Amino acid sequence: MSQKLHLVMGGRVKDPRGHEFEDLKALDIVGVFPDFSSAENAWRSKAQQTVDDAEMKYVVVHLHRLLEPDLND
C-alpha cells in the first residue's frame, strides 16, 4: 500500500463560502499526516478552536492525489 499524505492548513479567508485565503504568508500549516484519519483529527481540533470566527477556515489537502493523480483512492 502506498503512503497517502495529507496536509492540514488554515487561515483567514476572503469569503467564508470559499477557499481563497487573505494572506498566504499568514497561513497556519498544521502539518503533513500519513493518512486521512490523523489529518481529519488535526483538522477537527484546529477547526473547533476557531469555530466562532466565520472567516477562519482549516482544510485537508489530499497531497497523494497531487503527487500521483492516476491512482484511485
PDB file as gemmi writes it, atoms N, CA and C in Angstrom:
CRYST1    1.000    1.000    1.000  90.00  90.00  90.00 P 1                      
ATOM      1  N   MET A   1       0.852  -1.191   0.000  1.00  0.00           N  
ATOM      2  CA  MET A   1       0.000   0.000   0.000  1.00  0.00           C  
ATOM      3  C   MET A   1       0.890   1.244   0.000  1.00  0.00           C  
ATOM      4  N   SER A   2       0.569   2.211  -0.837  1.00  0.00           N  
ATOM      5  CA  SER A   2       1.364   3.425  -0.909  1.00  0.00           C  
ATOM      6  C   SER A   2       0.942   4.412   0.186  1.00  0.00           C  
ATOM      7  N   GLN A   3       1.849   5.301   0.504  1.00  0.00           N  
ATOM      8  CA  GLN A   3       1.597   6.318   1.521  1.00  0.00           C  
ATOM      9  C   GLN A   3       0.614   7.346   0.961  1.00  0.00           C  
ATOM     10  N   LYS A   4      -0.365   7.737   1.745  1.00  0.00           N  
ATOM     11  CA  LYS A   4      -1.363   8.710   1.308  1.00  0.00           C  
ATOM     12  C   LYS A   4      -1.254   9.958   2.182  1.00  0.00           C  
ATOM     13  N   LEU A   5      -0.369  10.843   1.781  1.00  0.00           N  
ATOM     14  CA  LEU A   5      -0.083  12.047   2.561  1.00  0.00           C  
ATOM     15  C   LEU A   5      -1.218  13.061   2.476  1.00  0.00           C  
ATOM     16  N   HIS A   6      -1.460  13.731   3.602  1.00  0.00           N  
ATOM     17  CA  HIS A   6      -2.475  14.775   3.694  1.00  0.00           C  
ATOM     18  C   HIS A   6      -1.884  15.981   4.419  1.00  0.00           C  
ATOM     19  N   LEU A   7      -2.185  17.162   3.917  1.00  0.00           N  
ATOM     20  CA  LEU A   7      -1.744  18.425   4.514  1.00  0.00           C  
ATOM     21  C   LEU A   7      -2.940  19.080   5.192  1.00  0.00           C  
ATOM     22  N   VAL A   8      -2.747  19.559   6.410  1.00  0.00           N  
ATOM     23  CA  VAL A   8      -3.782  20.329   7.100  1.00  0.00           C  
ATOM     24  C   VAL A   8      -3.255  21.748   7.250  1.00  0.00           C  
ATOM     25  N   MET A   9      -4.052  22.701   6.773  1.00  0.00           N  
ATOM     26  CA  MET A   9      -3.658  24.106   6.848  1.00  0.00           C  
ATOM     27  C   MET A   9      -4.903  24.962   7.001  1.00  0.00           C  
ATOM     28  N   GLY A  10      -4.689  26.198   7.403  1.00  0.00           N  
ATOM     29  CA  GLY A  10      -5.826  27.087   7.558  1.00  0.00           C  
ATOM     30  C   GLY A  10      -5.399  28.531   7.657  1.00  0.00           C  
ATOM     31  N   GLY A  11      -6.403  29.382   7.656  1.00  0.00           N  
ATOM     32  CA  GLY A  11      -6.160  30.811   7.768  1.00  0.00           C  
ATOM     33  C   GLY A  11      -7.435  31.587   7.510  1.00  0.00           C  
ATOM     34  N   ARG A  12      -7.278  32.887   7.491  1.00  0.00           N  
ATOM     35  CA  ARG A  12      -8.409  33.778   7.257  1.00  0.00           C  
ATOM     36  C   ARG A  12      -8.743  33.774   5.761  1.00  0.00           C  
ATOM     37  N   VAL A  13     -10.032  33.571   5.453  1.00  0.00           N  
ATOM     38  CA  VAL A  13     -10.481  33.556   4.065  1.00  0.00           C  
ATOM     39  C   VAL A  13     -11.222  34.846   3.729  1.00  0.00           C  
ATOM     40  N   LYS A  14     -11.207  35.197   2.434  1.00  0.00           N  
ATOM     41  CA  LYS A  14     -11.891  36.411   1.984  1.00  0.00           C  
ATOM     42  C   LYS A  14     -13.404  36.259   2.074  1.00  0.00           C  
ATOM     43  N   ASP A  15     -13.892  35.049   1.811  1.00  0.00           N  
ATOM     44  CA  ASP A  15     -15.325  34.753   1.853  1.00  0.00           C  
ATOM     45  C   ASP A  15     -15.487  33.391   2.535  1.00  0.00           C  
ATOM     46  N   PRO A  16     -16.269  33.308   3.605  1.00  0.00           N  
ATOM     47  CA  PRO A  16     -16.426  32.045   4.330  1.00  0.00           C  
ATOM     48  C   PRO A  16     -16.955  30.892   3.468  1.00  0.00           C  
ATOM     49  N   ARG A  17     -17.565  31.211   2.338  1.00  0.00           N  
ATOM     50  CA  ARG A  17     -18.085  30.159   1.458  1.00  0.00           C  
ATOM     51  C   ARG A  17     -17.033  29.634   0.495  1.00  0.00           C  
ATOM     52  N   GLY A  18     -15.848  30.267   0.475  1.00  0.00           N  
ATOM     53  CA  GLY A  18     -14.815  29.873  -0.469  1.00  0.00           C  
ATOM     54  C   GLY A  18     -13.533  29.426   0.200  1.00  0.00           C  
ATOM     55  N   HIS A  19     -12.513  29.259  -0.624  1.00  0.00           N  
ATOM     56  CA  HIS A  19     -11.211  28.799  -0.138  1.00  0.00           C  
ATOM     57  C   HIS A  19     -10.085  29.763  -0.509  1.00  0.00           C  
ATOM     58  N   GLU A  20     -10.401  31.012  -0.782  1.00  0.00           N  
ATOM     59  CA  GLU A  20      -9.366  31.985  -1.113  1.00  0.00           C  
ATOM     60  C   GLU A  20      -8.877  32.653   0.177  1.00  0.00           C  
ATOM     61  N   PHE A  21      -7.627  32.352   0.515  1.00  0.00           N  
ATOM     62  CA  PHE A  21      -7.065  32.879   1.760  1.00  0.00           C  
ATOM     63  C   PHE A  21      -6.602  34.318   1.569  1.00  0.00           C  
ATOM     64  N   GLU A  22      -6.802  35.138   2.605  1.00  0.00           N  
ATOM     65  CA  GLU A  22      -6.437  36.554   2.546  1.00  0.00           C  
ATOM     66  C   GLU A  22      -4.934  36.770   2.447  1.00  0.00           C  
ATOM     67  N   ASP A  23      -4.164  36.090   3.278  1.00  0.00           N  
ATOM     68  CA  ASP A  23      -2.725  36.331   3.368  1.00  0.00           C  
ATOM     69  C   ASP A  23      -1.989  34.990   3.407  1.00  0.00           C  
ATOM     70  N   LEU A  24      -1.405  34.605   2.286  1.00  0.00           N  
ATOM     71  CA  LEU A  24      -0.734  33.307   2.214  1.00  0.00           C  
ATOM     72  C   LEU A  24       0.456  33.217   3.165  1.00  0.00           C  
ATOM     73  N   LYS A  25       1.070  34.347   3.473  1.00  0.00           N  
ATOM     74  CA  LYS A  25       2.202  34.338   4.410  1.00  0.00           C  
ATOM     75  C   LYS A  25       1.749  34.049   5.840  1.00  0.00           C  
ATOM     76  N   ALA A  26       0.475  34.243   6.110  1.00  0.00           N  
ATOM     77  CA  ALA A  26      -0.053  34.038   7.455  1.00  0.00           C  
ATOM     78  C   ALA A  26      -0.748  32.680   7.614  1.00  0.00           C  
ATOM     79  N   LEU A  27      -0.667  31.819   6.613  1.00  0.00           N  
ATOM     80  CA  LEU A  27      -1.300  30.502   6.716  1.00  0.00           C  
ATOM     81  C   LEU A  27      -0.736  29.723   7.901  1.00  0.00           C  
ATOM     82  N   ASP A  28      -1.608  29.030   8.577  1.00  0.00           N  
ATOM     83  CA  ASP A  28      -1.215  28.145   9.667  1.00  0.00           C  
ATOM     84  C   ASP A  28      -1.050  26.750   9.066  1.00  0.00           C  
ATOM     85  N   ILE A  29       0.198  26.326   8.875  1.00  0.00           N  
ATOM     86  CA  ILE A  29       0.475  24.989   8.366  1.00  0.00           C  
ATOM     87  C   ILE A  29       0.512  24.055   9.573  1.00  0.00           C  
ATOM     88  N   VAL A  30      -0.552  23.301   9.757  1.00  0.00           N  
ATOM     89  CA  VAL A  30      -0.673  22.420  10.911  1.00  0.00           C  
ATOM     90  C   VAL A  30       0.291  21.247  10.776  1.00  0.00           C  
ATOM     91  N   GLY A  31       0.358  20.671   9.577  1.00  0.00           N  
ATOM     92  CA  GLY A  31       1.292  19.579   9.362  1.00  0.00           C  
ATOM     93  C   GLY A  31       0.898  18.674   8.216  1.00  0.00           C  
ATOM     94  N   VAL A  32       1.787  17.717   7.945  1.00  0.00           N  
ATOM     95  CA  VAL A  32       1.558  16.688   6.940  1.00  0.00           C  
ATOM     96  C   VAL A  32       1.356  15.373   7.689  1.00  0.00           C  
ATOM     97  N   PHE A  33       0.323  14.637   7.294  1.00  0.00           N  
ATOM     98  CA  PHE A  33      -0.081  13.430   8.018  1.00  0.00           C  
ATOM     99  C   PHE A  33      -0.080  12.227   7.080  1.00  0.00           C  
ATOM    100  N   PRO A  34       0.188  11.039   7.619  1.00  0.00           N  
ATOM    101  CA  PRO A  34       0.345   9.844   6.785  1.00  0.00           C  
ATOM    102  C   PRO A  34      -0.958   9.212   6.306  1.00  0.00           C  
ATOM    103  N   ASP A  35      -2.091   9.663   6.849  1.00  0.00           N  
ATOM    104  CA  ASP A  35      -3.376   9.088   6.450  1.00  0.00           C  
ATOM    105  C   ASP A  35      -4.488  10.089   6.733  1.00  0.00           C  
ATOM    106  N   PHE A  36      -5.638   9.851   6.130  1.00  0.00           N  
ATOM    107  CA  PHE A  36      -6.747  10.790   6.268  1.00  0.00           C  
ATOM    108  C   PHE A  36      -7.244  10.876   7.705  1.00  0.00           C  
ATOM    109  N   SER A  37      -7.273   9.764   8.399  1.00  0.00           N  
ATOM    110  CA  SER A  37      -7.790   9.745   9.766  1.00  0.00           C  
ATOM    111  C   SER A  37      -7.022  10.689  10.683  1.00  0.00           C  
ATOM    112  N   SER A  38      -5.708  10.628  10.646  1.00  0.00           N  
ATOM    113  CA  SER A  38      -4.919  11.520  11.510  1.00  0.00           C  
ATOM    114  C   SER A  38      -5.023  12.969  11.034  1.00  0.00           C  
ATOM    115  N   ALA A  39      -5.125  13.183   9.730  1.00  0.00           N  
ATOM    116  CA  ALA A  39      -5.306  14.543   9.209  1.00  0.00           C  
ATOM    117  C   ALA A  39      -6.657  15.102   9.642  1.00  0.00           C  
ATOM    118  N   GLU A  40      -7.677  14.268   9.586  1.00  0.00           N  
ATOM    119  CA  GLU A  40      -9.008  14.705   9.997  1.00  0.00           C  
ATOM    120  C   GLU A  40      -9.037  15.077  11.473  1.00  0.00           C  
ATOM    121  N   ASN A  41      -8.349  14.315  12.312  1.00  0.00           N  
ATOM    122  CA  ASN A  41      -8.275  14.633  13.742  1.00  0.00           C  
ATOM    123  C   ASN A  41      -7.609  15.988  13.965  1.00  0.00           C  
ATOM    124  N   ALA A  42      -6.516  16.258  13.252  1.00  0.00           N  
ATOM    125  CA  ALA A  42      -5.820  17.542  13.373  1.00  0.00           C  
ATOM    126  C   ALA A  42      -6.703  18.677  12.866  1.00  0.00           C  
ATOM    127  N   TRP A  43      -7.377  18.455  11.731  1.00  0.00           N  
ATOM    128  CA  TRP A  43      -8.272  19.462  11.165  1.00  0.00           C  
ATOM    129  C   TRP A  43      -9.401  19.778  12.150  1.00  0.00           C  
ATOM    130  N   ARG A  44     -10.007  18.737  12.691  1.00  0.00           N  
ATOM    131  CA  ARG A  44     -11.130  18.919  13.620  1.00  0.00           C  
ATOM    132  C   ARG A  44     -10.706  19.737  14.842  1.00  0.00           C  
ATOM    133  N   SER A  45      -9.539  19.436  15.371  1.00  0.00           N  
ATOM    134  CA  SER A  45      -9.027  20.154  16.536  1.00  0.00           C  
ATOM    135  C   SER A  45      -8.848  21.640  16.230  1.00  0.00           C  
ATOM    136  N   LYS A  46      -8.213  21.945  15.103  1.00  0.00           N  
ATOM    137  CA  LYS A  46      -7.983  23.350  14.731  1.00  0.00           C  
ATOM    138  C   LYS A  46      -9.292  24.054  14.391  1.00  0.00           C  
ATOM    139  N   ALA A  47     -10.180  23.385  13.672  1.00  0.00           N  
ATOM    140  CA  ALA A  47     -11.455  23.994  13.291  1.00  0.00           C  
ATOM    141  C   ALA A  47     -12.289  24.315  14.534  1.00  0.00           C  
ATOM    142  N   GLN A  48     -12.267  23.444  15.537  1.00  0.00           N  
ATOM    143  CA  GLN A  48     -13.033  23.690  16.758  1.00  0.00           C  
ATOM    144  C   GLN A  48     -12.472  24.861  17.551  1.00  0.00           C  
ATOM    145  N   GLN A  49     -11.163  25.083  17.464  1.00  0.00           N  
ATOM    146  CA  GLN A  49     -10.547  26.215  18.168  1.00  0.00           C  
ATOM    147  C   GLN A  49     -10.999  27.549  17.593  1.00  0.00           C  
ATOM    148  N   THR A  50     -11.404  27.559  16.318  1.00  0.00           N  
ATOM    149  CA  THR A  50     -11.784  28.806  15.650  1.00  0.00           C  
ATOM    150  C   THR A  50     -13.255  28.802  15.231  1.00  0.00           C  
ATOM    151  N   VAL A  51     -14.056  27.968  15.855  1.00  0.00           N  
ATOM    152  CA  VAL A  51     -15.452  27.785  15.449  1.00  0.00           C  
ATOM    153  C   VAL A  51     -16.260  29.092  15.485  1.00  0.00           C  
ATOM    154  N   ASP A  52     -15.913  30.026  16.339  1.00  0.00           N  
ATOM    155  CA  ASP A  52     -16.667  31.273  16.452  1.00  0.00           C  
ATOM    156  C   ASP A  52     -16.208  32.349  15.477  1.00  0.00           C  
ATOM    157  N   ASP A  53     -15.207  32.067  14.674  1.00  0.00           N  
ATOM    158  CA  ASP A  53     -14.672  33.037  13.709  1.00  0.00           C  
ATOM    159  C   ASP A  53     -14.980  32.528  12.301  1.00  0.00           C  
ATOM    160  N   ALA A  54     -16.038  33.060  11.691  1.00  0.00           N  
ATOM    161  CA  ALA A  54     -16.503  32.572  10.388  1.00  0.00           C  
ATOM    162  C   ALA A  54     -15.479  32.767   9.274  1.00  0.00           C  
ATOM    163  N   GLU A  55     -14.534  33.674   9.457  1.00  0.00           N  
ATOM    164  CA  GLU A  55     -13.553  33.934   8.408  1.00  0.00           C  
ATOM    165  C   GLU A  55     -12.292  33.088   8.539  1.00  0.00           C  
ATOM    166  N   MET A  56     -12.239  32.245   9.558  1.00  0.00           N  
ATOM    167  CA  MET A  56     -11.112  31.310   9.706  1.00  0.00           C  
ATOM    168  C   MET A  56     -11.545  29.957   9.179  1.00  0.00           C  
ATOM    169  N   LYS A  57     -10.715  29.368   8.335  1.00  0.00           N  
ATOM    170  CA  LYS A  57     -11.067  28.077   7.748  1.00  0.00           C  
ATOM    171  C   LYS A  57      -9.840  27.186   7.728  1.00  0.00           C  
ATOM    172  N   TYR A  58     -10.036  25.942   8.111  1.00  0.00           N  
ATOM    173  CA  TYR A  58      -8.997  24.915   8.025  1.00  0.00           C  
ATOM    174  C   TYR A  58      -9.441  23.868   7.022  1.00  0.00           C  
ATOM    175  N   VAL A  59      -8.498  23.327   6.269  1.00  0.00           N  
ATOM    176  CA  VAL A  59      -8.798  22.353   5.226  1.00  0.00           C  
ATOM    177  C   VAL A  59      -7.811  21.192   5.268  1.00  0.00           C  
ATOM    178  N   VAL A  60      -8.241  20.074   4.706  1.00  0.00           N  
ATOM    179  CA  VAL A  60      -7.377  18.916   4.496  1.00  0.00           C  
ATOM    180  C   VAL A  60      -7.115  18.839   2.998  1.00  0.00           C  
ATOM    181  N   VAL A  61      -5.846  18.846   2.622  1.00  0.00           N  
ATOM    182  CA  VAL A  61      -5.451  18.739   1.221  1.00  0.00           C  
ATOM    183  C   VAL A  61      -4.901  17.336   0.992  1.00  0.00           C  
ATOM    184  N   HIS A  62      -5.442  16.652   0.011  1.00  0.00           N  
ATOM    185  CA  HIS A  62      -5.019  15.286  -0.306  1.00  0.00           C  
ATOM    186  C   HIS A  62      -3.758  15.344  -1.178  1.00  0.00           C  
ATOM    187  N   LEU A  63      -2.604  15.435  -0.529  1.00  0.00           N  
ATOM    188  CA  LEU A  63      -1.341  15.553  -1.266  1.00  0.00           C  
ATOM    189  C   LEU A  63      -1.086  14.362  -2.177  1.00  0.00           C  
ATOM    190  N   HIS A  64      -1.495  13.184  -1.744  1.00  0.00           N  
ATOM    191  CA  HIS A  64      -1.256  11.986  -2.547  1.00  0.00           C  
ATOM    192  C   HIS A  64      -1.960  12.065  -3.893  1.00  0.00           C  
ATOM    193  N   ARG A  65      -3.081  12.773  -3.959  1.00  0.00           N  
ATOM    194  CA  ARG A  65      -3.792  12.940  -5.232  1.00  0.00           C  
ATOM    195  C   ARG A  65      -3.030  13.874  -6.167  1.00  0.00           C  
ATOM    196  N   LEU A  66      -2.314  14.817  -5.608  1.00  0.00           N  
ATOM    197  CA  LEU A  66      -1.496  15.714  -6.424  1.00  0.00           C  
ATOM    198  C   LEU A  66      -0.212  15.025  -6.890  1.00  0.00           C  
ATOM    199  N   LEU A  67       0.350  14.195  -6.024  1.00  0.00           N  
ATOM    200  CA  LEU A  67       1.600  13.514  -6.338  1.00  0.00           C  
ATOM    201  C   LEU A  67       1.419  12.373  -7.325  1.00  0.00           C  
ATOM    202  N   GLU A  68       0.293  11.680  -7.193  1.00  0.00           N  
ATOM    203  CA  GLU A  68       0.030  10.518  -8.067  1.00  0.00           C  
ATOM    204  C   GLU A  68      -1.437  10.570  -8.529  1.00  0.00           C  
ATOM    205  N   PRO A  69      -1.782  11.467  -9.446  1.00  0.00           N  
ATOM    206  CA  PRO A  69      -3.185  11.675  -9.834  1.00  0.00           C  
ATOM    207  C   PRO A  69      -3.831  10.471 -10.523  1.00  0.00           C  
ATOM    208  N   ASP A  70      -3.052   9.545 -11.053  1.00  0.00           N  
ATOM    209  CA  ASP A  70      -3.626   8.402 -11.744  1.00  0.00           C  
ATOM    210  C   ASP A  70      -4.056   7.267 -10.827  1.00  0.00           C  
ATOM    211  N   LEU A  71      -3.661   7.330  -9.570  1.00  0.00           N  
ATOM    212  CA  LEU A  71      -4.030   6.274  -8.619  1.00  0.00           C  
ATOM    213  C   LEU A  71      -5.444   6.502  -8.109  1.00  0.00           C  
ATOM    214  N   ASN A  72      -6.178   5.440  -7.922  1.00  0.00           N  
ATOM    215  CA  ASN A  72      -7.504   5.523  -7.315  1.00  0.00           C  
ATOM    216  C   ASN A  72      -7.370   5.460  -5.815  1.00  0.00           C  
ATOM    217  N   ASP A  73      -8.263   6.130  -5.099  1.00  0.00           N  
ATOM    218  CA  ASP A  73      -8.248   6.094  -3.622  1.00  0.00           C  
ATOM    219  C   ASP A  73      -8.740   4.788  -3.096  1.00  0.00           C  
TER     220      ASP A  73                                                      
END                                                                             
